[in-house]
Amino acid sequence: MSRTYAVRTFGCQMNEHDSERIAGLLEADGLVPASDPSSADVVVLNTCCIRENADN
């Protein structure tokens, strides 16, 4: 059984791009996307601390 991951993205389009790159790196290491994020082995929260709106 493969390890699973979930990526949750908050913020701007650059954060979306970064999340896609993170997902690609995780998949290159053999992980697969989780069907349910609450059961994922690895959870990545990608947010931005530069813009207050993304943080809220």
CHARMM internal coordinates of N, CA and C (Angstrom, degrees):
IC EDIT
DIST 1 N 1 CA 1.4623
DIST 1 CA 1 C 1.5261
ANGL 1 N 1 CA 1 C 108.83
DIST 1 C 2 N 1.3179
ANGL 1 CA 1 C 2 N 116.48
DIHE 1 N 1 CA 1 C 2 N 131.53
DIST 2 N 2 CA 1.4567
ANGL 1 C 2 N 2 CA 121.86
DIHE 1 CA 1 C 2 N 2 CA -178.04
DIST 2 CA 2 C 1.5215
ANGL 2 N 2 CA 2 C 111.54
DIHE 1 C 2 N 2 CA 2 C -78.67
DIST 2 C 3 N 1.3325
ANGL 2 CA 2 C 3 N 114.20
DIHE 2 N 2 CA 2 C 3 N 150.75
DIST 3 N 3 CA 1.4591
ANGL 2 C 3 N 3 CA 119.22
DIHE 2 CA 2 C 3 N 3 CA 172.29
DIST 3 CA 3 C 1.5197
ANGL 3 N 3 CA 3 C 107.72
DIHE 2 C 3 N 3 CA 3 C -73.20
DIST 3 C 4 N 1.3272
ANGL 3 CA 3 C 4 N 116.58
DIHE 3 N 3 CA 3 C 4 N 151.72
DIST 4 N 4 CA 1.4579
ANGL 3 C 4 N 4 CA 121.39
DIHE 3 CA 3 C 4 N 4 CA -175.69
DIST 4 CA 4 C 1.5258
ANGL 4 N 4 CA 4 C 110.72
DIHE 3 C 4 N 4 CA 4 C -120.62
DIST 4 C 5 N 1.3344
ANGL 4 CA 4 C 5 N 114.43
DIHE 4 N 4 CA 4 C 5 N 160.88
DIST 5 N 5 CA 1.4578
ANGL 4 C 5 N 5 CA 119.98
DIHE 4 CA 4 C 5 N 5 CA 178.18
DIST 5 CA 5 C 1.5220
ANGL 5 N 5 CA 5 C 110.29
DIHE 4 C 5 N 5 CA 5 C -140.08
DIST 5 C 6 N 1.3162
ANGL 5 CA 5 C 6 N 114.83
DIHE 5 N 5 CA 5 C 6 N 160.60
DIST 6 N 6 CA 1.4626
ANGL 5 C 6 N 6 CA 122.37
DIHE 5 CA 5 C 6 N 6 CA 172.44
DIST 6 CA 6 C 1.5179
ANGL 6 N 6 CA 6 C 107.16
DIHE 5 C 6 N 6 CA 6 C -140.20
DIST 6 C 7 N 1.3195
ANGL 6 CA 6 C 7 N 116.13
DIHE 6 N 6 CA 6 C 7 N 138.14
DIST 7 N 7 CA 1.4570
ANGL 6 C 7 N 7 CA 121.49
DIHE 6 CA 6 C 7 N 7 CA 177.31
DIST 7 CA 7 C 1.5206
ANGL 7 N 7 CA 7 C 107.52
DIHE 6 C 7 N 7 CA 7 C -120.63
DIST 7 C 8 N 1.3116
ANGL 7 CA 7 C 8 N 116.49
DIHE 7 N 7 CA 7 C 8 N 125.45
DIST 8 N 8 CA 1.4703
ANGL 7 C 8 N 8 CA 122.62
DIHE 7 CA 7 C 8 N 8 CA 177.36
DIST 8 CA 8 C 1.5155
ANGL 8 N 8 CA 8 C 107.47
DIHE 7 C 8 N 8 CA 8 C -113.11
DIST 8 C 9 N 1.3208
ANGL 8 CA 8 C 9 N 116.85
DIHE 8 N 8 CA 8 C 9 N 125.64
DIST 9 N 9 CA 1.4581
ANGL 8 C 9 N 9 CA 121.64
DIHE 8 CA 8 C 9 N 9 CA -173.83
DIST 9 CA 9 C 1.5202
ANGL 9 N 9 CA 9 C 111.06
DIHE 8 C 9 N 9 CA 9 C -114.95
DIST 9 C 10 N 1.3217
ANGL 9 CA 9 C 10 N 114.77
DIHE 9 N 9 CA 9 C 10 N 132.17
DIST 10 N 10 CA 1.4580
ANGL 9 C 10 N 10 CA 122.36
DIHE 9 CA 9 C 10 N 10 CA 174.36
DIST 10 CA 10 C 1.5216
ANGL 10 N 10 CA 10 C 107.22
DIHE 9 C 10 N 10 CA 10 C -125.22
DIST 10 C 11 N 1.3112
ANGL 10 CA 10 C 11 N 117.87
DIHE 10 N 10 CA 10 C 11 N 138.90
DIST 11 N 11 CA 1.4553
ANGL 10 C 11 N 11 CA 119.41
DIHE 10 CA 10 C 11 N 11 CA 174.43
DIST 11 CA 11 C 1.5136
ANGL 11 N 11 CA 11 C 113.93
DIHE 10 C 11 N 11 CA 11 C 117.40
DIST 11 C 12 N 1.3177
ANGL 11 CA 11 C 12 N 114.05
DIHE 11 N 11 CA 11 C 12 N -149.34
DIST 12 N 12 CA 1.4564
ANGL 11 C 12 N 12 CA 122.38
DIHE 11 CA 11 C 12 N 12 CA -168.43
DIST 12 CA 12 C 1.5313
ANGL 12 N 12 CA 12 C 112.70
DIHE 11 C 12 N 12 CA 12 C -85.39
DIST 12 C 13 N 1.3301
ANGL 12 CA 12 C 13 N 114.85
DIHE 12 N 12 CA 12 C 13 N -178.06
DIST 13 N 13 CA 1.4609
ANGL 12 C 13 N 13 CA 121.09
DIHE 12 CA 12 C 13 N 13 CA 179.37
DIST 13 CA 13 C 1.5258
ANGL 13 N 13 CA 13 C 111.54
DIHE 12 C 13 N 13 CA 13 C -62.85
DIST 13 C 14 N 1.3199
ANGL 13 CA 13 C 14 N 117.33
DIHE 13 N 13 CA 13 C 14 N -31.48
DIST 14 N 14 CA 1.4672
ANGL 13 C 14 N 14 CA 119.85
DIHE 13 CA 13 C 14 N 14 CA 178.59
DIST 14 CA 14 C 1.5179
ANGL 14 N 14 CA 14 C 109.91
DIHE 13 C 14 N 14 CA 14 C -64.61
DIST 14 C 15 N 1.3255
ANGL 14 CA 14 C 15 N 116.99
DIHE 14 N 14 CA 14 C 15 N -36.89
DIST 15 N 15 CA 1.4576
ANGL 14 C 15 N 15 CA 120.09
DIHE 14 CA 14 C 15 N 15 CA 176.76
DIST 15 CA 15 C 1.5260
ANGL 15 N 15 CA 15 C 110.45
DIHE 14 C 15 N 15 CA 15 C -63.89
DIST 15 C 16 N 1.3320
ANGL 15 CA 15 C 16 N 117.09
DIHE 15 N 15 CA 15 C 16 N -38.50
DIST 16 N 16 CA 1.4631
ANGL 15 C 16 N 16 CA 120.88
DIHE 15 CA 15 C 16 N 16 CA 177.34
DIST 16 CA 16 C 1.5230
ANGL 16 N 16 CA 16 C 109.72
DIHE 15 C 16 N 16 CA 16 C -61.46
DIST 16 C 17 N 1.3102
ANGL 16 CA 16 C 17 N 116.26
DIHE 16 N 16 CA 16 C 17 N -44.41
DIST 17 N 17 CA 1.4615
ANGL 16 C 17 N 17 CA 121.27
DIHE 16 CA 16 C 17 N 17 CA 178.65
DIST 17 CA 17 C 1.5280
ANGL 17 N 17 CA 17 C 110.62
DIHE 16 C 17 N 17 CA 17 C -61.84
DIST 17 C 18 N 1.3262
ANGL 17 CA 17 C 18 N 116.17
DIHE 17 N 17 CA 17 C 18 N -45.73
DIST 18 N 18 CA 1.4672
ANGL 17 C 18 N 18 CA 120.34
DIHE 17 CA 17 C 18 N 18 CA 179.30
DIST 18 CA 18 C 1.5266
ANGL 18 N 18 CA 18 C 111.07
DIHE 17 C 18 N 18 CA 18 C -61.63
DIST 18 C 19 N 1.3213
ANGL 18 CA 18 C 19 N 117.49
DIHE 18 N 18 CA 18 C 19 N -38.85
DIST 19 N 19 CA 1.4669
ANGL 18 C 19 N 19 CA 120.86
DIHE 18 CA 18 C 19 N 19 CA 179.32
DIST 19 CA 19 C 1.5199
ANGL 19 N 19 CA 19 C 111.21
DIHE 18 C 19 N 19 CA 19 C -64.60
DIST 19 C 20 N 1.3282
ANGL 19 CA 19 C 20 N 116.70
DIHE 19 N 19 CA 19 C 20 N -38.05
DIST 20 N 20 CA 1.4678
ANGL 19 C 20 N 20 CA 119.84
DIHE 19 CA 19 C 20 N 20 CA 176.60
DIST 20 CA 20 C 1.5222
ANGL 20 N 20 CA 20 C 110.58
DIHE 19 C 20 N 20 CA 20 C -63.89
DIST 20 C 21 N 1.3026
ANGL 20 CA 20 C 21 N 116.74
DIHE 20 N 20 CA 20 C 21 N -40.04
DIST 21 N 21 CA 1.4705
ANGL 20 C 21 N 21 CA 120.41
DIHE 20 CA 20 C 21 N 21 CA 178.21
DIST 21 CA 21 C 1.5295
ANGL 21 N 21 CA 21 C 110.79
DIHE 20 C 21 N 21 CA 21 C -66.42
DIST 21 C 22 N 1.3327
ANGL 21 CA 21 C 22 N 117.06
DIHE 21 N 21 CA 21 C 22 N -41.21
DIST 22 N 22 CA 1.4651
ANGL 21 C 22 N 22 CA 121.10
DIHE 21 CA 21 C 22 N 22 CA 178.12
DIST 22 CA 22 C 1.5237
ANGL 22 N 22 CA 22 C 109.66
DIHE 21 C 22 N 22 CA 22 C -61.62
DIST 22 C 23 N 1.3330
ANGL 22 CA 22 C 23 N 116.82
DIHE 22 N 22 CA 22 C 23 N -45.09
DIST 23 N 23 CA 1.4612
ANGL 22 C 23 N 23 CA 120.81
DIHE 22 CA 22 C 23 N 23 CA 178.92
DIST 23 CA 23 C 1.5232
ANGL 23 N 23 CA 23 C 110.62
DIHE 22 C 23 N 23 CA 23 C -59.65
DIST 23 C 24 N 1.3265
ANGL 23 CA 23 C 24 N 116.72
DIHE 23 N 23 CA 23 C 24 N -41.27
DIST 24 N 24 CA 1.4626
ANGL 23 C 24 N 24 CA 120.39
DIHE 23 CA 23 C 24 N 24 CA 178.33
DIST 24 CA 24 C 1.5205
ANGL 24 N 24 CA 24 C 112.24
DIHE 23 C 24 N 24 CA 24 C -62.16
DIST 24 C 25 N 1.3232
ANGL 24 CA 24 C 25 N 116.65
DIHE 24 N 24 CA 24 C 25 N -40.90
DIST 25 N 25 CA 1.4674
ANGL 24 C 25 N 25 CA 120.45
DIHE 24 CA 24 C 25 N 25 CA 177.83
DIST 25 CA 25 C 1.5276
ANGL 25 N 25 CA 25 C 111.36
DIHE 24 C 25 N 25 CA 25 C -65.60
DIST 25 C 26 N 1.3319
ANGL 25 CA 25 C 26 N 116.06
DIHE 25 N 25 CA 25 C 26 N -41.31
DIST 26 N 26 CA 1.4725
ANGL 25 C 26 N 26 CA 119.37
DIHE 25 CA 25 C 26 N 26 CA 178.94
DIST 26 CA 26 C 1.5273
ANGL 26 N 26 CA 26 C 110.48
DIHE 25 C 26 N 26 CA 26 C -64.27
DIST 26 C 27 N 1.3206
ANGL 26 CA 26 C 27 N 117.03
DIHE 26 N 26 CA 26 C 27 N -41.68
DIST 27 N 27 CA 1.4630
ANGL 26 C 27 N 27 CA 120.36
DIHE 26 CA 26 C 27 N 27 CA 179.46
DIST 27 CA 27 C 1.5253
ANGL 27 N 27 CA 27 C 110.95
DIHE 26 C 27 N 27 CA 27 C -67.43
DIST 27 C 28 N 1.3270
ANGL 27 CA 27 C 28 N 117.04
DIHE 27 N 27 CA 27 C 28 N -34.47
DIST 28 N 28 CA 1.4656
ANGL 27 C 28 N 28 CA 120.09
DIHE 27 CA 27 C 28 N 28 CA 176.65
DIST 28 CA 28 C 1.5259
ANGL 28 N 28 CA 28 C 110.95
DIHE 27 C 28 N 28 CA 28 C -64.67
DIST 28 C 29 N 1.3256
ANGL 28 CA 28 C 29 N 116.86
DIHE 28 N 28 CA 28 C 29 N -25.13
DIST 29 N 29 CA 1.4657
ANGL 28 C 29 N 29 CA 121.61
DIHE 28 CA 28 C 29 N 29 CA 176.77
DIST 29 CA 29 C 1.5256
ANGL 29 N 29 CA 29 C 112.49
DIHE 28 C 29 N 29 CA 29 C -89.51
DIST 29 C 30 N 1.3315
ANGL 29 CA 29 C 30 N 117.31
DIHE 29 N 29 CA 29 C 30 N 5.36
DIST 30 N 30 CA 1.4532
ANGL 29 C 30 N 30 CA 120.96
DIHE 29 CA 29 C 30 N 30 CA 174.28
DIST 30 CA 30 C 1.5100
ANGL 30 N 30 CA 30 C 116.12
DIHE 29 C 30 N 30 CA 30 C 98.27
DIST 30 C 31 N 1.3173
ANGL 30 CA 30 C 31 N 118.02
DIHE 30 N 30 CA 30 C 31 N 2.33
DIST 31 N 31 CA 1.4575
ANGL 30 C 31 N 31 CA 120.03
DIHE 30 CA 30 C 31 N 31 CA 178.03
DIST 31 CA 31 C 1.5184
ANGL 31 N 31 CA 31 C 110.09
DIHE 30 C 31 N 31 CA 31 C -82.27
DIST 31 C 32 N 1.3212
ANGL 31 CA 31 C 32 N 116.44
DIHE 31 N 31 CA 31 C 32 N 156.49
DIST 32 N 32 CA 1.4603
ANGL 31 C 32 N 32 CA 122.31
DIHE 31 CA 31 C 32 N 32 CA 177.38
DIST 32 CA 32 C 1.5273
ANGL 32 N 32 CA 32 C 108.58
DIHE 31 C 32 N 32 CA 32 C -125.61
DIST 32 C 33 N 1.3413
ANGL 32 CA 32 C 33 N 117.12
DIHE 32 N 32 CA 32 C 33 N 152.39
DIST 33 N 33 CA 1.4637
ANGL 32 C 33 N 33 CA 119.28
DIHE 32 CA 32 C 33 N 33 CA 179.50
DIST 33 CA 33 C 1.5273
ANGL 33 N 33 CA 33 C 111.45
DIHE 32 C 33 N 33 CA 33 C -61.61
DIST 33 C 34 N 1.3200
ANGL 33 CA 33 C 34 N 116.04
DIHE 33 N 33 CA 33 C 34 N 138.60
DIST 34 N 34 CA 1.4660
ANGL 33 C 34 N 34 CA 121.10
DIHE 33 CA 33 C 34 N 34 CA 178.63
DIST 34 CA 34 C 1.5227
ANGL 34 N 34 CA 34 C 109.70
DIHE 33 C 34 N 34 CA 34 C -80.05
DIST 34 C 35 N 1.3116
ANGL 34 CA 34 C 35 N 116.63
DIHE 34 N 34 CA 34 C 35 N 139.33
DIST 35 N 35 CA 1.4653
ANGL 34 C 35 N 35 CA 119.52
DIHE 34 CA 34 C 35 N 35 CA 176.10
DIST 35 CA 35 C 1.5245
ANGL 35 N 35 CA 35 C 110.44
DIHE 34 C 35 N 35 CA 35 C -73.28
DIST 35 C 36 N 1.3276
ANGL 35 CA 35 C 36 N 116.79
DIHE 35 N 35 CA 35 C 36 N -27.71
DIST 36 N 36 CA 1.4608
ANGL 35 C 36 N 36 CA 122.64
DIHE 35 CA 35 C 36 N 36 CA 177.31
DIST 36 CA 36 C 1.5284
ANGL 36 N 36 CA 36 C 108.10
DIHE 35 C 36 N 36 CA 36 C -128.52
DIST 36 C 37 N 1.3271
ANGL 36 CA 36 C 37 N 118.62
DIHE 36 N 36 CA 36 C 37 N 111.88
DIST 37 N 37 CA 1.4666
ANGL 36 C 37 N 37 CA 120.56
DIHE 36 CA 36 C 37 N 37 CA -176.99
DIST 37 CA 37 C 1.5314
ANGL 37 N 37 CA 37 C 114.39
DIHE 36 C 37 N 37 CA 37 C -55.96
DIST 37 C 38 N 1.3152
ANGL 37 CA 37 C 38 N 117.50
DIHE 37 N 37 CA 37 C 38 N -27.70
DIST 38 N 38 CA 1.4669
ANGL 37 C 38 N 38 CA 119.47
DIHE 37 CA 37 C 38 N 38 CA -178.95
DIST 38 CA 38 C 1.5260
ANGL 38 N 38 CA 38 C 112.60
DIHE 37 C 38 N 38 CA 38 C -71.08
DIST 38 C 39 N 1.3287
ANGL 38 CA 38 C 39 N 117.20
DIHE 38 N 38 CA 38 C 39 N -14.73
DIST 39 N 39 CA 1.4626
ANGL 38 C 39 N 39 CA 120.10
DIHE 38 CA 38 C 39 N 39 CA 179.05
DIST 39 CA 39 C 1.5307
ANGL 39 N 39 CA 39 C 112.34
DIHE 38 C 39 N 39 CA 39 C -108.26
DIST 39 C 40 N 1.3363
ANGL 39 CA 39 C 40 N 117.29
DIHE 39 N 39 CA 39 C 40 N 8.51
DIST 40 N 40 CA 1.4653
ANGL 39 C 40 N 40 CA 120.96
DIHE 39 CA 39 C 40 N 40 CA -177.95
DIST 40 CA 40 C 1.5224
ANGL 40 N 40 CA 40 C 110.91
DIHE 39 C 40 N 40 CA 40 C -69.70
DIST 40 C 41 N 1.3254
ANGL 40 CA 40 C 41 N 115.75
DIHE 40 N 40 CA 40 C 41 N 145.62
DIST 41 N 41 CA 1.4605
ANGL 40 C 41 N 41 CA 121.23
DIHE 40 CA 40 C 41 N 41 CA 175.63
DIST 41 CA 41 C 1.5282
ANGL 41 N 41 CA 41 C 111.15
DIHE 40 C 41 N 41 CA 41 C -73.56
DIST 41 C 42 N 1.3278
ANGL 41 CA 41 C 42 N 116.26
DIHE 41 N 41 CA 41 C 42 N -34.32
DIST 42 N 42 CA 1.4652
ANGL 41 C 42 N 42 CA 122.45
DIHE 41 CA 41 C 42 N 42 CA 179.83
DIST 42 CA 42 C 1.5203
ANGL 42 N 42 CA 42 C 107.71
DIHE 41 C 42 N 42 CA 42 C -127.57
DIST 42 C 43 N 1.3284
ANGL 42 CA 42 C 43 N 116.64
DIHE 42 N 42 CA 42 C 43 N 129.96
DIST 43 N 43 CA 1.4593
ANGL 42 C 43 N 43 CA 121.75
DIHE 42 CA 42 C 43 N 43 CA 176.55
DIST 43 CA 43 C 1.5204
ANGL 43 N 43 CA 43 C 107.93
DIHE 42 C 43 N 43 CA 43 C -123.56
DIST 43 C 44 N 1.3339
ANGL 43 CA 43 C 44 N 115.90
DIHE 43 N 43 CA 43 C 44 N 127.46
DIST 44 N 44 CA 1.4604
ANGL 43 C 44 N 44 CA 121.92
DIHE 43 CA 43 C 44 N 44 CA 178.91
DIST 44 CA 44 C 1.5220
ANGL 44 N 44 CA 44 C 107.98
DIHE 43 C 44 N 44 CA 44 C -114.43
DIST 44 C 45 N 1.3293
ANGL 44 CA 44 C 45 N 116.25
DIHE 44 N 44 CA 44 C 45 N 124.28
DIST 45 N 45 CA 1.4610
ANGL 44 C 45 N 45 CA 122.01
DIHE 44 CA 44 C 45 N 45 CA 173.05
DIST 45 CA 45 C 1.5188
ANGL 45 N 45 CA 45 C 106.89
DIHE 44 C 45 N 45 CA 45 C -104.47
DIST 45 C 46 N 1.3079
ANGL 45 CA 45 C 46 N 116.30
DIHE 45 N 45 CA 45 C 46 N 112.26
DIST 46 N 46 CA 1.4555
ANGL 45 C 46 N 46 CA 121.71
DIHE 45 CA 45 C 46 N 46 CA -177.51
DIST 46 CA 46 C 1.5209
ANGL 46 N 46 CA 46 C 108.25
DIHE 45 C 46 N 46 CA 46 C -106.67
DIST 46 C 47 N 1.3203
ANGL 46 CA 46 C 47 N 115.96
DIHE 46 N 46 CA 46 C 47 N 111.90
DIST 47 N 47 CA 1.4546
ANGL 46 C 47 N 47 CA 120.43
DIHE 46 CA 46 C 47 N 47 CA -179.44
DIST 47 CA 47 C 1.5149
ANGL 47 N 47 CA 47 C 109.68
DIHE 46 C 47 N 47 CA 47 C -136.21
DIST 47 C 48 N 1.2912
ANGL 47 CA 47 C 48 N 115.73
DIHE 47 N 47 CA 47 C 48 N 177.89
DIST 48 N 48 CA 1.4597
ANGL 47 C 48 N 48 CA 122.33
DIHE 47 CA 47 C 48 N 48 CA -176.32
DIST 48 CA 48 C 1.5228
ANGL 48 N 48 CA 48 C 108.69
DIHE 47 C 48 N 48 CA 48 C -122.25
DIST 48 C 49 N 1.2969
ANGL 48 CA 48 C 49 N 116.06
DIHE 48 N 48 CA 48 C 49 N 130.93
DIST 49 N 49 CA 1.4656
ANGL 48 C 49 N 49 CA 119.43
DIHE 48 CA 48 C 49 N 49 CA 177.80
DIST 49 CA 49 C 1.5223
ANGL 49 N 49 CA 49 C 110.61
DIHE 48 C 49 N 49 CA 49 C -99.89
DIST 49 C 50 N 1.3197
ANGL 49 CA 49 C 50 N 117.83
DIHE 49 N 49 CA 49 C 50 N 1.29
DIST 50 N 50 CA 1.4554
ANGL 49 C 50 N 50 CA 121.18
DIHE 49 CA 49 C 50 N 50 CA -178.58
DIST 50 CA 50 C 1.5258
ANGL 50 N 50 CA 50 C 111.07
DIHE 49 C 50 N 50 CA 50 C -81.33
DIST 50 C 51 N 1.3141
ANGL 50 CA 50 C 51 N 115.75
DIHE 50 N 50 CA 50 C 51 N -43.03
DIST 51 N 51 CA 1.4620
ANGL 50 C 51 N 51 CA 119.85
DIHE 50 CA 50 C 51 N 51 CA -177.75
DIST 51 CA 51 C 1.5212
ANGL 51 N 51 CA 51 C 109.59
DIHE 50 C 51 N 51 CA 51 C -103.65
DIST 51 C 52 N 1.3089
ANGL 51 CA 51 C 52 N 115.62
DIHE 51 N 51 CA 51 C 52 N 128.03
DIST 52 N 52 CA 1.4598
ANGL 51 C 52 N 52 CA 121.55
DIHE 51 CA 51 C 52 N 52 CA -176.42
DIST 52 CA 52 C 1.5182
ANGL 52 N 52 CA 52 C 112.29
DIHE 51 C 52 N 52 CA 52 C -60.75
DIST 52 C 53 N 1.3201
ANGL 52 CA 52 C 53 N 118.05
DIHE 52 N 52 CA 52 C 53 N -36.81
DIST 53 N 53 CA 1.4628
ANGL 52 C 53 N 53 CA 121.46
DIHE 52 CA 52 C 53 N 53 CA -179.04
DIST 53 CA 53 C 1.5227
ANGL 53 N 53 CA 53 C 111.68
DIHE 52 C 53 N 53 CA 53 C -60.33
DIST 53 C 54 N 1.3276
ANGL 53 CA 53 C 54 N 117.90
DIHE 53 N 53 CA 53 C 54 N -41.07
DIST 54 N 54 CA 1.4668
ANGL 53 C 54 N 54 CA 120.64
DIHE 53 CA 53 C 54 N 54 CA 179.14
DIST 54 CA 54 C 1.5162
ANGL 54 N 54 CA 54 C 110.68
DIHE 53 C 54 N 54 CA 54 C -65.05
DIST 54 C 55 N 1.3224
ANGL 54 CA 54 C 55 N 116.81
DIHE 54 N 54 CA 54 C 55 N -38.32
DIST 55 N 55 CA 1.4568
ANGL 54 C 55 N 55 CA 121.32
DIHE 54 CA 54 C 55 N 55 CA -179.72
DIST 55 CA 55 C 1.5182
ANGL 55 N 55 CA 55 C 111.34
DIHE 54 C 55 N 55 CA 55 C -67.17
DIST 55 C 56 N 1.3369
ANGL 55 CA 55 C 56 N 116.33
DIHE 55 N 55 CA 55 C 56 N -37.52
DIST 56 N 56 CA 1.4787
ANGL 55 C 56 N 56 CA 120.15
DIHE 55 CA 55 C 56 N 56 CA 179.61
DIST 56 CA 56 C 1.5068
ANGL 56 N 56 CA 56 C 109.58
DIHE 55 C 56 N 56 CA 56 C -67.13
END
COOR INIT
IC SEED 1 N 1 CA 1 C
IC BUILD
